[in-house]
Amino acid sequence: GKTKGIAVLDLPGHVVFPGLIDMHTHLREPGYEYKETIATGSAAAAGGGFTAVACMPNTNPVNDNRSVTEYILRRAGEANLVHVYPVAAITTGSQGKSLAEFWDLKEAGAVAISDDGRPVMDGALMRRALEYAHSLSLPVIAHCEDLSLSAGGAMHEGLAATELGLPGIPAAAEEVMVSRDLLLAEYTRTAVHIAHVSTAGAVRLIRDAKARGVRVTAETAPHYFTLTDEALRDYDVNAKVNPPLRERTDVEAVREGLRDGTIDAIASDHAPHAATDKEVEFEYAASGMIGLETSLALSLRLVTDGVLSLAELAAKMSTRPAEILGVTGGTLVPGAPADLTVIDLKRSWTVNRAELRSRSRNTPFHGWELTGKAVLTMKGGVITHSDLPETGVA
């Protein structure tokens, strides 16, 4: 049987993780299939070691109603490579004006709500969203950005932006909204999950709120603990993301936040864009980078650097995301579904955008030499990706 096959892979340097869960992915379908499809995104996820992804609602149409949620689940079932957990919109069309029908969306299969890509600027609306979602046990994932502070910005407001002559996005644009959402969660006694934390101030605010007993969880992405705004020196549009890459002090704070548990999860924020979205003047280029196939290797660097243990990394990339989203997985206990990721900790490989499974090529890590790779991904006992010639599975 399959279990016997896996036991053979108990090789030196190989570790078995509970199947990796990426709680922040953009699959782009429906509406932007030229960037990614549910099938290509699922293939990229399996190749990167993921057995599950949660996909954000900023599609076209926006996932703000049952029919879009059901369509995503149907397409995911056809691809049948990873569990796809739809995240539905907080507001209709993610326009920030009126709440979507949370109950209907949850019944259709949505596991959380978020206007990711856009913040909920209206504080009263965000308060109602937290209260209504709480009554349904639906996690609210907050994209924290004050648009009046970030407006017109192309990269982090700092020395590099000044020297490059690009308009800046201040750290405060993120921190003001993190602070608002923490206060609203505290006031309503409900939970909030802060997406893609990028600044030292945001880490500090979340740490302080947790110490006070606020029900908050948080995630960051590999690029926020790996790259700084210096990566934009040659105007590399693939390093243009939202929130933007910050300064060295922010990167160090994010790493410390991961180490001390302030930041619960690591998510890729996989954001595929076609060349047509990126190959324009820097200020007009779309924000986002693909990440499903580099996330694990970049995160393993935290283990090499002594920031996290392997067990802590498994928690940040599998156990905690499952707990936060309230989905199965994230465990290796007997009787749990066989969602597994087998990792060769010593496998060196070079990121080559031409060989990635994603439909898009927008990675700033092209040419990087990385160590550590998922050599086997198994969902429900079925192998969805194998890089092990000896298994005889392609």
Summary of the structure (lengths in Angstrom):
residues: 394
radius of gyration: 19.6
end to end distance: 17.7
largest distance: 60.9
contacts: 1443
relative contact order: 0.16
helix: 40%
strand: 19%
